[in-house]
Amino acid sequence: MKNPVIAKMLKYYRKSNNLSVDDVAAYLDECGISVANKTIYGWESGQTQPDADILLYLCKFYRITDVLGTFGYSKKKINETSTYSLKERDLVDAYRKNKALQPAIDKLLDLKS
């Protein structure tokens, strides 16, 4: 049985991370998985679905950490506004790694501890 949420979220994450279908195909090719752009469009339209291994590679590329929640397999409601782009995740990661700069960033953004 196909899960329509998979198609919706794959397309959402690709677009929110400013990735083209060519980018996705190139990444999968680097992982040893050769797929045509048409196949990726098929996944995003719900005509077909990637197998589990490919879906996990896509989750890694899109930085999807809550796989079950993202694709509707947990009781948690899917809320696209709570997802973050690759750039936003990189910013959070950089903030966490640079403890010495955190007070300056907090002050710049007018964040209270």
A tleap script that builds the chain and sets N, CA, C and O, in Angstrom:
source leaprc.protein.ff14SB
mol = sequence {
  NMET LYS ASN PRO VAL ILE ALA LYS MET LEU
  LYS TYR TYR ARG LYS SER ASN ASN LEU SER
  VAL ASP ASP VAL ALA ALA TYR LEU ASP GLU
  CYS GLY ILE SER VAL ALA ASN LYS THR ILE
  TYR GLY TRP GLU SER GLY GLN THR GLN PRO
  ASP ALA ASP ILE LEU LEU TYR LEU CYS LYS
  PHE TYR ARG ILE THR ASP VAL LEU GLY THR
  PHE GLY TYR SER LYS LYS LYS ILE ASN GLU
  THR SER THR TYR SER LEU LYS GLU ARG ASP
  LEU VAL ASP ALA TYR ARG LYS ASN LYS ALA
  LEU GLN PRO ALA ILE ASP LYS LEU LEU ASP
  LEU LYS CSER
}
set mol.1.N position { 0.843 -1.172 0.000 }
set mol.1.CA position { 0.000 0.000 0.000 }
set mol.1.C position { 0.894 1.243 0.000 }
set mol.1.O position { 1.856 1.339 0.763 }
set mol.2.N position { 0.554 2.180 -0.866 }
set mol.2.CA position { 1.342 3.405 -0.969 }
set mol.2.C position { 0.934 4.407 0.103 }
set mol.2.O position { -0.238 4.532 0.457 }
set mol.3.N position { 1.927 5.105 0.599 }
set mol.3.CA position { 1.701 6.161 1.570 }
set mol.3.C position { 1.822 7.495 0.838 }
set mol.3.O position { 2.920 7.855 0.415 }
set mol.4.N position { 0.727 8.238 0.677 }
set mol.4.CA position { 0.785 9.498 -0.070 }
set mol.4.C position { 1.624 10.571 0.624 }
set mol.4.O position { 2.059 11.529 -0.014 }
set mol.5.N position { 1.846 10.416 1.909 }
set mol.5.CA position { 2.650 11.406 2.640 }
set mol.5.C position { 4.112 11.348 2.182 }
set mol.5.O position { 4.806 12.365 2.192 }
set mol.6.N position { 4.577 10.165 1.782 }
set mol.6.CA position { 5.962 10.030 1.327 }
set mol.6.C position { 6.210 10.941 0.132 }
set mol.6.O position { 7.195 11.680 0.113 }
set mol.7.N position { 5.338 10.899 -0.855 }
set mol.7.CA position { 5.506 11.737 -2.048 }
set mol.7.C position { 5.500 13.211 -1.674 }
set mol.7.O position { 6.360 13.976 -2.111 }
set mol.8.N position { 4.532 13.598 -0.871 }
set mol.8.CA position { 4.391 14.999 -0.470 }
set mol.8.C position { 5.638 15.500 0.247 }
set mol.8.O position { 6.133 16.586 -0.052 }
set mol.9.N position { 6.144 14.718 1.185 }
set mol.9.CA position { 7.281 15.158 1.985 }
set mol.9.C position { 8.589 15.107 1.213 }
set mol.9.O position { 9.452 15.958 1.426 }
set mol.10.N position { 8.764 14.135 0.322 }
set mol.10.CA position { 9.973 14.117 -0.494 }
set mol.10.C position { 10.069 15.378 -1.344 }
set mol.10.O position { 11.130 15.995 -1.443 }
set mol.11.N position { 8.962 15.746 -1.947 }
set mol.11.CA position { 8.948 16.962 -2.763 }
set mol.11.C position { 9.164 18.198 -1.890 }
set mol.11.O position { 9.920 19.098 -2.255 }
set mol.12.N position { 8.498 18.235 -0.742 }
set mol.12.CA position { 8.618 19.374 0.156 }
set mol.12.C position { 10.070 19.568 0.600 }
set mol.12.O position { 10.598 20.678 0.535 }
set mol.13.N position { 10.705 18.500 1.046 }
set mol.13.CA position { 12.076 18.619 1.536 }
set mol.13.C position { 13.049 18.975 0.419 }
set mol.13.O position { 13.969 19.763 0.634 }
set mol.14.N position { 12.863 18.413 -0.758 }
set mol.14.CA position { 13.763 18.762 -1.870 }
set mol.14.C position { 13.661 20.248 -2.166 }
set mol.14.O position { 14.674 20.936 -2.292 }
set mol.15.N position { 12.438 20.737 -2.276 }
set mol.15.CA position { 12.246 22.148 -2.609 }
set mol.15.C position { 12.672 23.077 -1.469 }
set mol.15.O position { 13.276 24.119 -1.721 }
set mol.16.N position { 12.370 22.717 -0.232 }
set mol.16.CA position { 12.715 23.592 0.890 }
set mol.16.C position { 14.229 23.685 1.076 }
set mol.16.O position { 14.728 24.646 1.661 }
set mol.17.N position { 14.947 22.698 0.584 }
set mol.17.CA position { 16.405 22.721 0.658 }
set mol.17.C position { 17.040 23.232 -0.636 }
set mol.17.O position { 18.249 23.116 -0.838 }
set mol.18.N position { 16.203 23.797 -1.507 }
set mol.18.CA position { 16.675 24.383 -2.771 }
set mol.18.C position { 17.507 23.405 -3.593 }
set mol.18.O position { 18.558 23.757 -4.129 }
set mol.19.N position { 17.019 22.179 -3.681 }
set mol.19.CA position { 17.698 21.154 -4.459 }
set mol.19.C position { 16.906 20.856 -5.719 }
set mol.19.O position { 15.675 20.848 -5.705 }
set mol.20.N position { 17.609 20.616 -6.788 }
set mol.20.CA position { 16.951 20.214 -8.030 }
set mol.20.C position { 16.877 18.692 -8.078 }
set mol.20.O position { 17.529 17.999 -7.298 }
set mol.21.N position { 16.085 18.195 -8.991 }
set mol.21.CA position { 16.012 16.743 -9.194 }
set mol.21.C position { 17.384 16.244 -9.647 }
set mol.21.O position { 17.790 15.140 -9.285 }
set mol.22.N position { 18.102 17.049 -10.439 }
set mol.22.CA position { 19.458 16.682 -10.854 }
set mol.22.C position { 20.376 16.525 -9.637 }
set mol.22.O position { 21.202 15.613 -9.595 }
set mol.23.N position { 20.231 17.418 -8.644 }
set mol.23.CA position { 21.035 17.322 -7.419 }
set mol.23.C position { 20.774 15.996 -6.704 }
set mol.23.O position { 21.704 15.334 -6.244 }
set mol.24.N position { 19.510 15.623 -6.619 }
set mol.24.CA position { 19.131 14.382 -5.932 }
set mol.24.C position { 19.686 13.178 -6.693 }
set mol.24.O position { 20.244 12.259 -6.094 }
set mol.25.N position { 19.528 13.192 -8.004 }
set mol.25.CA position { 20.032 12.082 -8.826 }
set mol.25.C position { 21.554 11.968 -8.697 }
set mol.25.O position { 22.089 10.861 -8.621 }
set mol.26.N position { 22.252 13.111 -8.672 }
set mol.26.CA position { 23.713 13.095 -8.536 }
set mol.26.C position { 24.126 12.537 -7.178 }
set mol.26.O position { 25.071 11.753 -7.089 }
set mol.27.N position { 23.418 12.940 -6.114 }
set mol.27.CA position { 23.724 12.425 -4.780 }
set mol.27.C position { 23.523 10.905 -4.739 }
set mol.27.O position { 24.389 10.176 -4.255 }
set mol.28.N position { 22.399 10.438 -5.240 }
set mol.28.CA position { 22.136 9.001 -5.231 }
set mol.28.C position { 23.180 8.255 -6.061 }
set mol.28.O position { 23.598 7.157 -5.695 }
set mol.29.N position { 23.599 8.847 -7.172 }
set mol.29.CA position { 24.628 8.232 -8.007 }
set mol.29.C position { 25.935 8.095 -7.222 }
set mol.29.O position { 26.619 7.076 -7.325 }
set mol.30.N position { 26.282 9.126 -6.435 }
set mol.30.CA position { 27.474 9.066 -5.583 }
set mol.30.C position { 27.355 7.946 -4.554 }
set mol.30.O position { 28.362 7.392 -4.111 }
set mol.31.N position { 26.134 7.619 -4.181 }
set mol.31.CA position { 25.879 6.538 -3.219 }
set mol.31.C position { 25.806 5.178 -3.899 }
set mol.31.O position { 25.559 4.165 -3.245 }
set mol.32.N position { 26.022 5.154 -5.211 }
set mol.32.CA position { 25.978 3.896 -5.952 }
set mol.32.C position { 24.593 3.495 -6.403 }
set mol.32.O position { 24.354 2.335 -6.739 }
set mol.33.N position { 23.660 4.469 -6.413 }
set mol.33.CA position { 22.284 4.199 -6.813 }
set mol.33.C position { 21.990 5.049 -8.042 }
set mol.33.O position { 21.930 6.276 -7.961 }
set mol.34.N position { 21.810 4.402 -9.154 }
set mol.34.CA position { 21.553 5.118 -10.400 }
set mol.34.C position { 20.049 5.196 -10.655 }
set mol.34.O position { 19.387 4.177 -10.849 }
set mol.35.N position { 19.521 6.421 -10.650 }
set mol.35.CA position { 18.100 6.620 -10.944 }
set mol.35.C position { 17.952 7.767 -11.936 }
set mol.35.O position { 18.741 8.713 -11.949 }
set mol.36.N position { 16.939 7.657 -12.749 }
set mol.36.CA position { 16.642 8.719 -13.708 }
set mol.36.C position { 15.829 9.810 -13.023 }
set mol.36.O position { 15.135 9.560 -12.037 }
set mol.37.N position { 15.924 11.010 -13.555 }
set mol.37.CA position { 15.131 12.126 -13.015 }
set mol.37.C position { 13.644 11.779 -13.017 }
set mol.37.O position { 12.907 12.145 -12.101 }
set mol.38.N position { 13.220 11.072 -14.054 }
set mol.38.CA position { 11.816 10.676 -14.168 }
set mol.38.C position { 11.382 9.824 -12.971 }
set mol.38.O position { 10.245 9.922 -12.508 }
set mol.39.N position { 12.285 9.003 -12.485 }
set mol.39.CA position { 11.990 8.159 -11.328 }
set mol.39.C position { 11.751 9.014 -10.088 }
set mol.39.O position { 10.823 8.762 -9.319 }
set mol.40.N position { 12.598 10.028 -9.900 }
set mol.40.CA position { 12.463 10.921 -8.745 }
set mol.40.C position { 11.142 11.683 -8.831 }
set mol.40.O position { 10.441 11.828 -7.829 }
set mol.41.N position { 10.803 12.167 -10.020 }
set mol.41.CA position { 9.506 12.834 -10.192 }
set mol.41.C position { 8.356 11.875 -9.886 }
set mol.41.O position { 7.331 12.280 -9.337 }
set mol.42.N position { 8.533 10.608 -10.241 }
set mol.42.CA position { 7.518 9.593 -9.938 }
set mol.42.C position { 7.338 9.405 -8.441 }
set mol.42.O position { 6.216 9.240 -7.961 }
set mol.43.N position { 8.448 9.430 -7.700 }
set mol.43.CA position { 8.361 9.332 -6.232 }
set mol.43.C position { 7.618 10.526 -5.663 }
set mol.43.O position { 6.792 10.382 -4.762 }
set mol.44.N position { 7.918 11.719 -6.197 }
set mol.44.CA position { 7.330 12.950 -5.666 }
set mol.44.C position { 5.865 13.124 -6.065 }
set mol.44.O position { 5.131 13.870 -5.416 }
set mol.45.N position { 5.446 12.457 -7.106 }
set mol.45.CA position { 4.043 12.558 -7.525 }
set mol.45.C position { 3.192 11.433 -6.941 }
set mol.45.O position { 1.966 11.458 -7.048 }
set mol.46.N position { 3.843 10.450 -6.325 }
set mol.46.CA position { 3.119 9.344 -5.725 }
set mol.46.C position { 2.824 8.207 -6.679 }
set mol.46.O position { 2.133 7.256 -6.313 }
set mol.47.N position { 3.341 8.287 -7.908 }
set mol.47.CA position { 3.120 7.193 -8.859 }
set mol.47.C position { 3.861 5.938 -8.428 }
set mol.47.O position { 3.372 4.822 -8.598 }
set mol.48.N position { 5.048 6.138 -7.868 }
set mol.48.CA position { 5.842 5.034 -7.329 }
set mol.48.C position { 6.448 5.502 -6.018 }
set mol.48.O position { 6.324 6.669 -5.648 }
set mol.49.N position { 7.106 4.584 -5.317 }
set mol.49.CA position { 7.789 4.954 -4.083 }
set mol.49.C position { 9.181 4.353 -4.086 }
set mol.49.O position { 9.391 3.257 -4.605 }
set mol.50.N position { 10.139 5.078 -3.500 }
set mol.50.CA position { 11.489 4.510 -3.413 }
set mol.50.C position { 11.486 3.324 -2.463 }
set mol.50.O position { 10.678 3.257 -1.537 }
set mol.51.N position { 12.405 2.383 -2.704 }
set mol.51.CA position { 12.485 1.282 -1.748 }
set mol.51.C position { 13.075 1.815 -0.446 }
set mol.51.O position { 13.544 2.952 -0.389 }
set mol.52.N position { 13.050 1.001 0.580 }
set mol.52.CA position { 13.445 1.441 1.920 }
set mol.52.C position { 14.878 1.954 1.958 }
set mol.52.O position { 15.157 2.961 2.609 }
set mol.53.N position { 15.793 1.270 1.266 }
set mol.53.CA position { 17.192 1.699 1.268 }
set mol.53.C position { 17.340 3.087 0.652 }
set mol.53.O position { 18.038 3.941 1.198 }
set mol.54.N position { 16.693 3.307 -0.468 }
set mol.54.CA position { 16.780 4.604 -1.132 }
set mol.54.C position { 16.119 5.678 -0.288 }
set mol.54.O position { 16.618 6.801 -0.210 }
set mol.55.N position { 15.008 5.349 0.339 }
set mol.55.CA position { 14.332 6.323 1.201 }
set mol.55.C position { 15.256 6.764 2.335 }
set mol.55.O position { 15.279 7.942 2.692 }
set mol.56.N position { 16.011 5.837 2.899 }
set mol.56.CA position { 16.943 6.195 3.967 }
set mol.56.C position { 18.067 7.093 3.461 }
set mol.56.O position { 18.484 8.017 4.159 }
set mol.57.N position { 18.557 6.827 2.257 }
set mol.57.CA position { 19.563 7.716 1.664 }
set mol.57.C position { 18.984 9.114 1.453 }
set mol.57.O position { 19.651 10.115 1.713 }
set mol.58.N position { 17.739 9.174 0.980 }
set mol.58.CA position { 17.101 10.480 0.777 }
set mol.58.C position { 16.924 11.206 2.110 }
set mol.58.O position { 17.133 12.417 2.189 }
set mol.59.N position { 16.545 10.481 3.145 }
set mol.59.CA position { 16.398 11.099 4.469 }
set mol.59.C position { 17.727 11.665 4.949 }
set mol.59.O position { 17.772 12.752 5.525 }
set mol.60.N position { 18.795 10.937 4.714 }
set mol.60.CA position { 20.117 11.429 5.105 }
set mol.60.C position { 20.454 12.693 4.328 }
set mol.60.O position { 20.927 13.668 4.912 }
set mol.61.N position { 20.217 12.692 3.018 }
set mol.61.CA position { 20.524 13.845 2.165 }
set mol.61.C position { 19.691 15.060 2.557 }
set mol.61.O position { 20.203 16.179 2.590 }
set mol.62.N position { 18.416 14.849 2.854 }
set mol.62.CA position { 17.514 15.940 3.228 }
set mol.62.C position { 17.597 16.276 4.716 }
set mol.62.O position { 16.945 17.209 5.185 }
set mol.63.N position { 18.406 15.507 5.460 }
set mol.63.CA position { 18.568 15.669 6.907 }
set mol.63.C position { 17.247 15.516 7.657 }
set mol.63.O position { 16.923 16.292 8.556 }
set mol.64.N position { 16.512 14.513 7.266 }
set mol.64.CA position { 15.275 14.162 7.962 }
set mol.64.C position { 15.665 13.241 9.105 }
set mol.64.O position { 16.133 12.126 8.877 }
set mol.65.N position { 15.475 13.704 10.326 }
set mol.65.CA position { 15.876 12.894 11.476 }
set mol.65.C position { 14.715 12.089 12.055 }
set mol.65.O position { 14.926 11.000 12.590 }
set mol.66.N position { 13.512 12.602 11.957 }
set mol.66.CA position { 12.340 11.887 12.457 }
set mol.66.C position { 11.620 11.245 11.270 }
set mol.66.O position { 10.620 11.760 10.771 }
set mol.67.N position { 12.155 10.115 10.839 }
set mol.67.CA position { 11.629 9.459 9.637 }
set mol.67.C position { 10.169 9.058 9.827 }
set mol.67.O position { 9.332 9.336 8.969 }
set mol.68.N position { 9.863 8.412 10.937 }
set mol.68.CA position { 8.490 7.953 11.153 }
set mol.68.C position { 7.518 9.128 11.240 }
set mol.68.O position { 6.439 9.083 10.649 }
set mol.69.N position { 7.885 10.154 11.956 }
set mol.69.CA position { 7.012 11.323 12.078 }
set mol.69.C position { 6.850 12.061 10.773 }
set mol.69.O position { 5.747 12.483 10.428 }
set mol.70.N position { 7.936 12.222 10.045 }
set mol.70.CA position { 7.902 12.965 8.781 }
set mol.70.C position { 6.969 12.312 7.775 }
set mol.70.O position { 6.252 12.999 7.048 }
set mol.71.N position { 6.977 10.991 7.733 }
set mol.71.CA position { 6.184 10.285 6.739 }
set mol.71.C position { 4.860 9.751 7.280 }
set mol.71.O position { 4.218 8.910 6.651 }
set mol.72.N position { 4.459 10.246 8.447 }
set mol.72.CA position { 3.130 9.954 8.965 }
set mol.72.C position { 2.957 8.624 9.659 }
set mol.72.O position { 1.833 8.135 9.779 }
set mol.73.N position { 4.046 8.023 10.122 }
set mol.73.CA position { 3.936 6.725 10.776 }
set mol.73.C position { 3.916 6.809 12.293 }
set mol.73.O position { 3.873 5.779 12.966 }
set mol.74.N position { 3.948 8.004 12.838 }
set mol.74.CA position { 3.802 8.146 14.284 }
set mol.74.C position { 2.548 8.957 14.545 }
set mol.74.O position { 1.997 9.574 13.633 }
set mol.75.N position { 2.106 8.954 15.768 }
set mol.75.CA position { 0.870 9.653 16.097 }
set mol.75.C position { 1.039 11.162 16.077 }
set mol.75.O position { 0.058 11.905 16.090 }
set mol.76.N position { 2.306 11.616 16.045 }
set mol.76.CA position { 2.584 13.044 16.006 }
set mol.76.C position { 2.065 13.620 14.681 }
set mol.76.O position { 2.267 13.026 13.622 }
set mol.77.N position { 1.412 14.748 14.744 }
set mol.77.CA position { 0.890 15.393 13.546 }
set mol.77.C position { 2.022 15.929 12.680 }
set mol.77.O position { 3.010 16.459 13.189 }
set mol.78.N position { 1.872 15.788 11.392 }
set mol.78.CA position { 2.848 16.341 10.463 }
set mol.78.C position { 2.603 17.837 10.369 }
set mol.78.O position { 1.494 18.282 10.073 }
set mol.79.N position { 3.634 18.592 10.621 }
set mol.79.CA position { 3.527 20.046 10.582 }
set mol.79.C position { 4.707 20.587 9.804 }
set mol.79.O position { 5.818 20.662 10.329 }
set mol.80.N position { 4.478 20.962 8.563 }
set mol.80.CA position { 5.567 21.411 7.716 }
set mol.80.C position { 6.266 22.651 8.274 }
set mol.80.O position { 7.436 22.878 7.967 }
set mol.81.N position { 5.592 23.442 9.071 }
set mol.81.CA position { 6.235 24.635 9.599 }
set mol.81.C position { 7.286 24.293 10.643 }
set mol.81.O position { 8.094 25.150 11.001 }
set mol.82.N position { 7.295 23.059 11.139 }
set mol.82.CA position { 8.300 22.686 12.129 }
set mol.82.C position { 9.510 22.019 11.481 }
set mol.82.O position { 10.399 21.553 12.194 }
set mol.83.N position { 9.571 21.960 10.171 }
set mol.83.CA position { 10.726 21.383 9.495 }
set mol.83.C position { 11.713 22.497 9.172 }
set mol.83.O position { 11.336 23.662 9.039 }
set mol.84.N position { 12.970 22.125 9.049 }
set mol.84.CA position { 14.011 23.098 8.796 }
set mol.84.C position { 14.755 22.758 7.524 }
set mol.84.O position { 14.952 21.586 7.202 }
set mol.85.N position { 15.168 23.785 6.804 }
set mol.85.CA position { 15.956 23.581 5.595 }
set mol.85.C position { 17.379 23.189 5.978 }
set mol.85.O position { 17.764 23.279 7.144 }
set mol.86.N position { 18.152 22.757 4.993 }
set mol.86.CA position { 19.542 22.403 5.249 }
set mol.86.C position { 20.305 23.606 5.802 }
set mol.86.O position { 21.119 23.464 6.714 }
set mol.87.N position { 20.043 24.775 5.254 }
set mol.87.CA position { 20.736 25.974 5.717 }
set mol.87.C position { 20.398 26.265 7.185 }
set mol.87.O position { 21.281 26.594 7.977 }
set mol.88.N position { 19.126 26.144 7.533 }
set mol.88.CA position { 18.720 26.388 8.917 }
set mol.88.C position { 19.368 25.375 9.867 }
set mol.88.O position { 19.788 25.735 10.967 }
set mol.89.N position { 19.446 24.129 9.449 }
set mol.89.CA position { 20.085 23.114 10.292 }
set mol.89.C position { 21.582 23.378 10.421 }
set mol.89.O position { 22.166 23.176 11.486 }
set mol.90.N position { 22.206 23.835 9.318 }
set mol.90.CA position { 23.625 24.180 9.376 }
set mol.90.C position { 23.861 25.334 10.349 }
set mol.90.O position { 24.849 25.337 11.084 }
set mol.91.N position { 22.954 26.314 10.353 }
set mol.91.CA position { 23.084 27.440 11.278 }
set mol.91.C position { 22.995 26.976 12.736 }
set mol.91.O position { 23.782 27.405 13.580 }
set mol.92.N position { 22.047 26.110 13.017 }
set mol.92.CA position { 21.905 25.591 14.376 }
set mol.92.C position { 23.149 24.791 14.766 }
set mol.92.O position { 23.662 24.934 15.875 }
set mol.93.N position { 23.627 23.953 13.854 }
set mol.93.CA position { 24.829 23.161 14.142 }
set mol.93.C position { 26.024 24.067 14.414 }
set mol.93.O position { 26.786 23.833 15.353 }
set mol.94.N position { 26.188 25.111 13.583 }
set mol.94.CA position { 27.301 26.044 13.769 }
set mol.94.C position { 27.171 26.774 15.102 }
set mol.94.O position { 28.165 26.969 15.801 }
set mol.95.N position { 25.964 27.175 15.453 }
set mol.95.CA position { 25.726 27.846 16.733 }
set mol.95.C position { 26.142 26.944 17.891 }
set mol.95.O position { 26.815 27.385 18.823 }
set mol.96.N position { 25.742 25.693 17.826 }
set mol.96.CA position { 26.050 24.748 18.905 }
set mol.96.C position { 27.548 24.482 19.022 }
set mol.96.O position { 28.055 24.286 20.127 }
set mol.97.N position { 28.258 24.473 17.898 }
set mol.97.CA position { 29.693 24.185 17.900 }
set mol.97.C position { 30.525 25.370 18.371 }
set mol.97.O position { 31.651 25.183 18.831 }
set mol.98.N position { 29.999 26.577 18.269 }
set mol.98.CA position { 30.754 27.781 18.599 }
set mol.98.C position { 30.253 28.404 19.891 }
set mol.98.O position { 29.620 29.460 19.891 }
set mol.99.N position { 30.548 27.730 20.981 }
set mol.99.CA position { 30.078 28.189 22.301 }
set mol.99.C position { 30.544 29.604 22.613 }
set mol.99.O position { 29.796 30.373 23.217 }
set mol.100.N position { 31.762 29.967 22.215 }
set mol.100.CA position { 32.296 31.295 22.519 }
set mol.100.C position { 31.518 32.404 21.815 }
set mol.100.O position { 31.460 33.531 22.308 }
set mol.101.N position { 30.927 32.094 20.676 }
set mol.101.CA position { 30.187 33.104 19.917 }
set mol.101.C position { 28.710 33.182 20.297 }
set mol.101.O position { 28.020 34.127 19.913 }
set mol.102.N position { 28.232 32.216 21.032 }
set mol.102.CA position { 26.808 32.181 21.359 }
set mol.102.C position { 26.308 33.440 22.065 }
set mol.102.O position { 25.234 33.930 21.714 }
set mol.103.N position { 27.033 33.986 23.044 }
set mol.103.CA position { 26.535 35.218 23.675 }
set mol.103.C position { 26.397 36.380 22.682 }
set mol.103.O position { 25.438 37.149 22.756 }
set mol.104.N position { 27.339 36.504 21.771 }
set mol.104.CA position { 27.274 37.581 20.773 }
set mol.104.C position { 26.091 37.381 19.831 }
set mol.104.O position { 25.402 38.338 19.478 }
set mol.105.N position { 25.861 36.145 19.430 }
set mol.105.CA position { 24.734 35.845 18.543 }
set mol.105.C position { 23.419 36.080 19.269 }
set mol.105.O position { 22.483 36.642 18.701 }
set mol.106.N position { 23.350 35.656 20.514 }
set mol.106.CA position { 22.153 35.894 21.314 }
set mol.106.C position { 21.855 37.382 21.421 }
set mol.106.O position { 20.705 37.805 21.298 }
set mol.107.N position { 22.892 38.167 21.648 }
set mol.107.CA position { 22.722 39.624 21.785 }
set mol.107.C position { 22.284 40.224 20.452 }
set mol.107.O position { 21.386 41.065 20.412 }
set mol.108.N position { 22.916 39.793 19.368 }
set mol.108.CA position { 22.563 40.284 18.038 }
set mol.108.C position { 21.090 40.011 17.718 }
set mol.108.O position { 20.397 40.856 17.151 }
set mol.109.N position { 20.638 38.839 18.087 }
set mol.109.CA position { 19.258 38.427 17.807 }
set mol.109.C position { 18.295 38.817 18.915 }
set mol.109.O position { 17.105 38.511 18.849 }
set mol.110.N position { 18.814 39.498 19.938 }
set mol.110.CA position { 18.021 39.947 21.073 }
set mol.110.C position { 17.323 38.775 21.765 }
set mol.110.O position { 16.139 38.841 22.094 }
set mol.111.N position { 18.086 37.706 21.974 }
set mol.111.CA position { 17.560 36.502 22.643 }
set mol.111.C position { 17.895 36.582 24.119 }
set mol.111.O position { 19.016 36.923 24.496 }
set mol.112.N position { 16.922 36.268 24.944 }
set mol.112.CA position { 17.134 36.230 26.390 }
set mol.112.C position { 17.350 34.794 26.808 }
set mol.112.O position { 16.672 33.897 26.306 }
set mol.113.N position { 18.264 34.559 27.702 }
set mol.113.CA position { 18.556 33.191 28.179 }
set mol.113.C position { 17.461 32.686 29.063 }
set mol.113.O position { 17.534 31.560 29.554 }
savepdb mol mol.pdb
quit
